Amino acid sequence: MPSQADDCNALEATTSIEEMSENEFNRDILRTLQNDELFELWLCTQCLRDMEYVEYEDYEYEPGSSRELDWLGHFVKKSTRLEVVGISGVGTFGNCSGHSVDKFLDNLGKCNHIKTMYFTGLPAEIIYKLGPAMKNNSRTRFEVYGCHLGVQEATFLFNTFRDMNSLEELRIDCEADLANLNDGDMAGCIPSLAASTGMQSLKLNYLNLSTNSCAALRGVFPRMATLLKLVLCGNSLDDDCTRLLAQGLSDCCKQIQTLDLSDNRISDNGLDALVQRLPASVDALCLARNDITLARHVLLLRFRVLIIWGNTLCPDGTQVIAASLANPECRIECVLLSQCNIGDEGTATLADGLRYNQRLTRISLGDNRITEHGWNAFSSILCDASSIQATYNSNHTLQDLGYYRIPEDVERMLSLNKGKNKSRVAANKILQAHRHLDMRPLFGRELGLLPYVVAWLEQFAKSRPDLKLSSIFEFVRAMPMKVTDGVVGKAKGEKCKLNS
């Protein structure tokens, strides 16, 4: 006797959407799929929908029966616009027969337009059934999140990756305590990734990776020349692992841009190995929640983004960072240092390193026991009011300290620094810091009349030495010409119209 799934083609013409499902949400999904207008589909349970666990409520489908799952698979198989499919929750297929689940996943595999697949919180019996849905060369992105993985489940998944040579992004994230795996188990699974020669982003988190797994990764890196991002968070990586990874990436992955090894056991030696050996292409390094203290000098100039929050730095650790920030060759634009045991003294050290820095826009310093006195160390760095020239030479780049409870004066200077025209930023700071020179009632912020006032006052200054210079002239004489260059440029070629 033919099953409901086998009869779907014949029955579609005579079956209304209302007859296919009693669930209003499911009807909307089936109708949209039937019209080939659905781009994204998420299968979940009612409890997850009620908890708003899944963010994509407009695309959610809760299979209440085998029949509803059969109809869903029927339309999915024919879709030409469906690109993203996710399955979330242990009980998602609880009302469906094993045969209907197999049939649905088989139909999922026949849809050649699906590029991205997400699997969240699935039990082992469903993981073992995913093969037909995965083995399709249209799949470029695959994510497994929050699933309990033992040796058999991991082996099954990684063996399936051998048939997915189109894979560009892979994320397997078990969170803490969900992976019943050891370093040797994963070292045996990783070689299967060699088939993914187009891999651009590889994330293997909380899988108990260590030395053997890193050696296995180094073995597959020659097949991943296009790798741009490697994330290995929450594992058991130590300094020896960083040497293996850095060597493998340096030899084979010349385009890699981001390396994230957060929540491991990496110390200063491992950091130094990464700095010395990583490919020059790496501009973002994340080592949050490791064992880094910066007890010895390490040059950190080369990275654009440096994330080391959650490490307990030694008392002199901030001097290492400040030395890099003060170096004219420093490329760092963002450094995250929250929860690093910095305190007021360390904050003052970092601020001093930023005095002439023209690259860093964000430094996150939250949760470091910094008082108002510590935050005020940035005040003279952002706006040195000792002279107009000093104000002009202040830091006009830093925009964010990563904390909300900072002194108002510091916050105001950070806000000014968000302006793109740095000459105008400097002029605004000069007007605020040297209020006896504030000519805004006459000039306005754009300083539109400034070139003409300069010329007029210079004539009288030469012929009348006894002329008491006005505050306007003092302002003009003291202000660096770079501040006025833009205004002068605009004035060239324009006739001066005098009001009668």
Protein Blocks (a to p, Z undefined) as FASTA:
>chain_A
ZZfklmmmmmmmmpcfklmpcbfklmmmmmmmmnopafbdcdddfklmmnomafclmlgc
cdfbfklmmmmmmmmmmpckbfbdcdedjklmmmpcfklmmmmmmmmmmpckbfbdcdeh
iafklmmmmmmmmmcckbmbdcdehiacdfklmmmmmmmmmmmmkbfbdcddebghkacc
dfklmmmmmmmmmmmmmbfbdcdehklpafklmmmmmmmmmmmmmbmbdcdehiabdfkl
mmmmmmmmmmmmmmbfbdcfehiabdfklmmmmmmmmcfklmbdcfehiabeklaccdfk
lpmbdcfehiacdfklmmmmmmmmmpmkbcbfbdcfehklnojmlmmmmmmmmmmgckbm
bdcfehklpafklmmmmmmmmocckbmklmmmmcfkbmbeoiabdcfklmmmmmmmmpmb
lmlmmmmmmmmmmmmlmcklmnomnlmmmmmmmmmmmmmmmmmmmlccdfklmmmmmpcf
klmmmmmmmmgopacdddZZ
